[in-house]
Amino acid sequence: MSYEVELKYTGVDFTDLRPRLHRLGGVSRGRHWERNIVFDTPQRDLKATGRLLRLRSQQWAQQYGRDRRCVLTLKVPPAQPVPDDVKVWDERETTVAGFDSMRGILEGLGYEAAFRYDKIREEWLCAGVTVCLDTLVFGDVVELEGEREAIFRLAEALGFSGCQATRATYHDLNRQYRLTAGLPQDDNFHFPDDEAALSLLGSIA
């Protein structure tokens, strides 16, 4: 059992954040494009019970010396009480050899694609916390993942006191954005096409 503990921050300027991460000894792990598909039954049984089944592909920019990776993840609510000021999942995941093959297996088991979302993720490691600078179609978000106390210590050191902290999922943030912008609700939030994503990522392998 592995608990994922995270907190998101909106309103952070990435250009200003990177030097602060450097000064605190942060190390960049590179940038990649993530394509995520969340699967569920036609009756949305997983959503009704607070579970999430996700297939993710990751494609790195060429300069980081990596290529592609696919990951299958199941997130379920923790079985024990957890702090309410951070987001906590009981997370179980494994790498898989092929995105399309795994998708076919899930669909063969009766699951269907509930929605898709994309992001360009720039990942750092700083003070024992994974810091993700995420670019989505509706804006930029910083996600901190690690031990709860380490998350809050790093957030203070990075000067996040004036930024909005949220436990919301990216799905929730997309819904909030579309509601505020007066747009029709759409659970999908991805780049218009692959070329748009790759232009944001830069040179790739």
C-alpha positions, 0 to 999 in steps of 0.5 A, a space after each residue: 500500500 502506498 499513500 499519495 499525499 499532494 497539494 496543488 497551488 494556483 497563481 504561481 509564476 513558473 518563470 519566478 519559481 524555477 530560480 527559487 527551486 534552484 536556490 533551495 537545491 532543487 534538481 530538474 527531472 525534465 519535461 514531458 507530455 502526459 496523455 491520461 485516459 480515465 476509465 470507468 464502467 458505463 454506469 460509472 461504478 468507479 466514480 460512485 465509489 471514489 475510485 479512479 482507474 487511469 492509463 497514462 503515457 509520458 513522452 519526454 523532451 529529447 534533451 533529457 535522455 528519456 523517451 516514453 513510458 506508460 503507467 496504469 494506476 488505480 487510486 482508491 480512498 484511504 482506509 484510515 483517517 487522513 489529514 483534511 488539509 492535503 489530498 491523500 490517495 491509496 495509490 497502486 500503479 505499474 508500468 505497462 509495455 504498450 498504451 494501446 494494448 493496455 487500453 484494449 485490455 481495459 476495454 475488453 474487460 468492460 471499461 470505457 474511456 470516461 474522459 481524457 486530459 493532457 498536461 505538460 509536466 516539468 518535474 523537480 525534486 526539492 527537499 524530499 518533495 516532488 514539485 510538478 509544474 503543470 501546464 494545462 489547457 486552462 492554466 498553470 498549476 504547481 503540485 507538491 507531492 511528498 510527506 505532509 510536513 515536508 510539503 508545507 515546509 517547502 511551500 513556505 520556503 518557496 513563498 507560496 503564502 499568497 497563492 491559492 492552495 487546493 485539494 481539488 483534482 485536475 478534473 475539478 479544476 477543469 469544471 471550475 474553470 469552465 463554469 467561471 468562463 461560461 463554457 459548456 461542461 466537458 470532462 475532457 481537457 486536452 490539447 487540440 492535437 498532438 502537434 499542439 502538445 509537442 510544440 509546448 514540449 519542444 524537441 522530443 526523441 
